[in-house]
Amino acid sequence: MTDRFAGSNLTCVRGGRLVFKNLAFALEKGEALVLRGANGTGKSSLLRLMAGLISPAEGTITWNDTSIASDPQTHAERIHYLGHKNALKSALTARENLTFWAGLHSTGATVGDALDALDINRLADLPARLLSSGETRRLALARLIANKTPLWLMDEPTVGLDQESVERLANLVSHHRTRGGMVVMSIHGNFPLENSRTLDLATRS
Amino acid sequence: MNGFRTILVRDLRLALRQGTDAAMVVAFFIIAIVLFPLGLGPEPKLLARIAPGLIGVTALLSAMLSLERLFQQDYEDGSLELFLINPNPLALQVCAKIAAHWLTTGLPLIAATPVLAVLLNLPTEAMPVLLLAMLLATPSLSLLGAVGASLTLGARRGGVLISLLVLPLYIPVLIFAVSAVDAVLLGQSARPHLLLLGAILAAALPLCPLAATAALRQSAD
């Protein structure tokens, strides 16, 4: 069965303000969607809709033609959501933070591999408060690797990352796609991503 | 239940590493109680008569001090968003957070109580009932407090707002806890009061996590 993640006729209203309307997207196995647009055009709101954190004022988001709102629990098992905030506790070590989030998923976790993949293994036993902002972001990204989920939702994942880490992330994304994973990410600068589709929220009518 | 244990262990570990938070609640409890003999004068009879009420009211205020940090840190660092969208039921995760809150505030309050009861000259025969009443009352304080804490997320001056929301809800707990001890002092049975305290706990146990869950979902919007 080929997975299909799609949304149609989406309208998003935040705090009484219309963010976007009549938005549609569709994503199949191995595909990537890049969200672009100026500040305030609704990239983060769309990602939060996709994650199920907020619900659309109109329209539906579906996974294999079943609405995600009808079974939030199952949808939660399919996604990794990386927001602006890193969801890390400064008093816990990098490894403890990662082990905690991995433990909340039912799939087997590979915390050591995840730390290796983002090259933060040597920092694993430091409290998170001692990490630099780029290292903190890499630790948050390691969550994506620790548990395998088919859909990655990333809100400006490259903020604070150095060039080397951006390339490392690009490799992880392309590896994820070759295994049939899907990626939706909002991005401002350049990000090396092959065969991706772009949804520009600013120029949409 | 895996998610319950994972969150409980994390919160207990955090409380241990940031030990000052939990210690401050007990310190406040002790200092506030010690102030009363200083203010009212060291008259043993008077102190013994008002001891149950003093301990009840002060325990309730101390527990309230700690409510703001129940969800606030998770809300600020983004953890709460991930609690909303992970495969474990949100109500279960809320229960784990409440359990951790009780273990780090309710339990230390109970542990400090016997010493303070002696300080206030409470007759020793009332001690078992006082401890039993505290054991039944403090989980209700954490449960009811969680509702207030989840409702005030994102509000300015949330700490004050929690007090205004939660204190009225604490009144029945206070009344039955104090009257249980008073009953012993008057030579009556404490049983009906303790049963009512148990009934409050039995109602709060399923209802409060559900209410807090609904409020937390709102906070993501």
Boltz contact constraints between the chains, C-beta under 6 A:
constraints:
  - contact:
      token1: [A, 51]
      token2: [B, 85]
      max_distance: 6.0
  - contact:
      token1: [A, 52]
      token2: [B, 85]
      max_distance: 6.0
  - contact:
      token1: [A, 53]
      token2: [B, 84]
      max_distance: 6.0
  - contact:
      token1: [A, 53]
      token2: [B, 220]
      max_distance: 6.0
  - contact:
      token1: [A, 54]
      token2: [B, 221]
      max_distance: 6.0
  - contact:
      token1: [A, 76]
      token2: [B, 85]
      max_distance: 6.0
  - contact:
      token1: [A, 76]
      token2: [B, 86]
      max_distance: 6.0
  - contact:
      token1: [A, 76]
      token2: [B, 87]
      max_distance: 6.0
  - contact:
      token1: [A, 77]
      token2: [B, 87]
      max_distance: 6.0
  - contact:
      token1: [A, 81]
      token2: [B, 85]
      max_distance: 6.0
  - contact:
      token1: [A, 83]
      token2: [B, 78]
      max_distance: 6.0
  - contact:
      token1: [A, 83]
      token2: [B, 81]
      max_distance: 6.0
  - contact:
      token1: [A, 85]
      token2: [B, 77]
      max_distance: 6.0
  - contact:
      token1: [A, 85]
      token2: [B, 78]
      max_distance: 6.0
  - contact:
      token1: [A, 87]
      token2: [B, 77]
      max_distance: 6.0
  - contact:
      token1: [A, 87]
      token2: [B, 78]
      max_distance: 6.0
  - contact:
      token1: [A, 87]
      token2: [B, 79]
      max_distance: 6.0
  - contact:
      token1: [A, 87]
      token2: [B, 82]
      max_distance: 6.0
  - contact:
      token1: [A, 91]
      token2: [B, 14]
      max_distance: 6.0
  - contact:
      token1: [A, 91]
      token2: [B, 17]
      max_distance: 6.0
  - contact:
      token1: [A, 91]
      token2: [B, 18]
      max_distance: 6.0
  - contact:
      token1: [A, 100]
      token2: [B, 10]
      max_distance: 6.0
  - contact:
      token1: [A, 103]
      token2: [B, 6]
      max_distance: 6.0
  - contact:
      token1: [A, 104]
      token2: [B, 3]
      max_distance: 6.0
  - contact:
      token1: [A, 104]
      token2: [B, 6]
      max_distance: 6.0
  - contact:
      token1: [A, 104]
      token2: [B, 86]
      max_distance: 6.0
  - contact:
      token1: [A, 104]
      token2: [B, 88]
      max_distance: 6.0
  - contact:
      token1: [A, 106]
      token2: [B, 87]
      max_distance: 6.0
